[in-house]
Amino acid sequence: MELFRSHCYSIYCNSLWSRYKVATMNRFKVCHNDILKRLLGLPRWCSSSLAFARNGVNNLDVIRRHSVFSLRSKVELSTNSIITSVRQSSAYVCGPIQQRWLGLLFVQNVG
């Protein structure tokens, strides 16, 4: 599990990903799930959720939420004049990265 955590948690700059297709992210999730199953010697068809839960490791969605929350918190709390200027711009407030962040951090109720 340490091998998985050290290599599969460090998805550098994933909090800045904003231009990707849902299908691309789904393929990435499948690869991420398959890596864990291979390390555990499990067949591809077994439950990924169960494998993650039983072994105390985070799935890709959790890893991405943590990354986004961490970066967004740092941006919001920064007193750096350049970061403050960017944070107050419409590109930050209404841009694609902010939209992806909100989509990851806040689940919307349907129905």
C-alpha positions as CSV (number, residue, x, y, z in Angstrom):
1,M,0.0,0.0,0.0
2,E,2.9,2.3,0.6
3,L,4.0,1.8,-3.0
4,F,0.5,2.7,-4.2
5,R,0.3,5.8,-1.9
6,S,3.8,7.1,-2.9
7,H,3.3,6.7,-6.6
8,C,-0.5,7.0,-7.2
9,Y,-1.3,9.8,-4.7
10,S,1.2,12.2,-6.3
11,I,-0.7,13.3,-9.3
12,Y,1.1,16.6,-9.7
13,C,-1.0,19.7,-10.6
14,N,-4.2,17.7,-10.9
15,S,-6.0,20.5,-9.1
16,L,-5.3,22.7,-12.2
17,W,-6.8,20.2,-14.7
18,S,-9.8,21.9,-16.3
19,R,-9.8,20.9,-19.9
20,Y,-10.6,17.3,-20.3
21,K,-13.4,15.2,-21.4
22,V,-15.4,13.1,-19.0
23,A,-14.5,10.0,-21.0
24,T,-10.8,10.8,-20.5
25,M,-11.2,11.1,-16.8
26,N,-13.2,7.9,-16.6
27,R,-10.4,6.0,-18.5
28,F,-7.9,7.5,-16.0
29,K,-10.0,6.3,-13.1
30,V,-10.1,2.8,-14.5
31,C,-6.3,2.8,-14.9
32,H,-5.9,4.0,-11.3
33,N,-8.3,1.3,-10.0
34,D,-6.5,-1.4,-12.1
35,I,-3.1,-0.4,-10.6
36,L,-4.4,-1.0,-7.1
37,K,-6.0,-4.3,-8.1
38,R,-2.8,-5.5,-9.7
39,L,-0.7,-4.6,-6.7
40,L,-3.1,-6.6,-4.5
41,G,-3.3,-9.5,-7.0
42,L,-7.1,-9.0,-7.5
43,P,-8.9,-9.7,-10.7
44,R,-10.0,-6.7,-12.8
45,W,-13.7,-7.5,-12.3
46,C,-13.7,-7.2,-8.5
47,S,-15.0,-4.1,-6.7
48,S,-12.6,-1.2,-6.8
49,S,-14.5,0.6,-4.0
50,L,-14.1,-2.5,-1.7
51,A,-10.4,-2.8,-2.5
52,F,-9.8,0.9,-1.7
53,A,-11.9,0.7,1.5
54,R,-10.4,-2.6,2.8
55,N,-6.8,-1.3,2.3
56,G,-7.3,2.2,3.7
57,V,-6.3,4.0,0.5
58,N,-8.0,6.9,-1.2
59,N,-9.5,6.6,-4.7
60,L,-8.9,9.0,-7.4
61,D,-11.9,11.2,-6.6
62,V,-10.7,11.7,-3.0
63,I,-7.2,12.4,-4.1
64,R,-8.4,15.1,-6.5
65,R,-10.7,16.6,-3.9
66,H,-7.9,16.9,-1.4
67,S,-5.6,18.5,-4.0
68,V,-8.2,21.0,-5.0
69,F,-9.2,21.8,-1.5
70,S,-5.5,22.3,-0.5
71,L,-4.7,24.6,-3.5
72,R,-8.0,26.5,-3.3
73,S,-7.4,27.1,0.5
74,K,-3.9,28.4,-0.2
75,V,-5.2,30.8,-2.9
76,E,-8.0,32.1,-0.8
77,L,-5.8,32.7,2.3
78,S,-2.8,34.1,0.4
79,T,-1.8,37.7,1.1
80,N,0.5,37.8,-1.9
81,S,-0.4,40.8,-4.1
82,I,-0.2,38.9,-7.3
83,I,-2.3,36.0,-6.1
84,T,-4.8,38.4,-4.6
85,S,-5.1,40.2,-7.9
86,V,-5.6,36.9,-9.8
87,R,-8.1,35.8,-7.1
88,Q,-10.2,38.9,-7.6
89,S,-10.2,38.7,-11.4
90,S,-13.2,37.4,-13.4
91,A,-10.9,34.8,-15.0
92,Y,-10.5,33.2,-11.6
93,V,-14.0,33.7,-10.3
94,C,-15.8,32.5,-13.4
95,G,-13.1,30.5,-15.2
96,P,-13.0,26.8,-16.0
97,I,-10.7,25.9,-13.2
98,Q,-13.0,27.4,-10.6
99,Q,-16.0,25.6,-12.2
100,R,-14.2,22.3,-12.0
101,W,-13.2,23.0,-8.4
102,L,-16.7,23.7,-7.3
103,G,-17.9,20.6,-9.2
104,L,-15.4,18.5,-7.3
105,L,-15.9,20.1,-3.9
106,F,-19.7,20.5,-3.8
107,V,-22.0,17.6,-4.7
108,Q,-25.3,18.9,-6.1
109,N,-28.5,17.2,-5.2
110,V,-30.5,16.0,-8.2
111,G,-34.2,15.8,-8.0
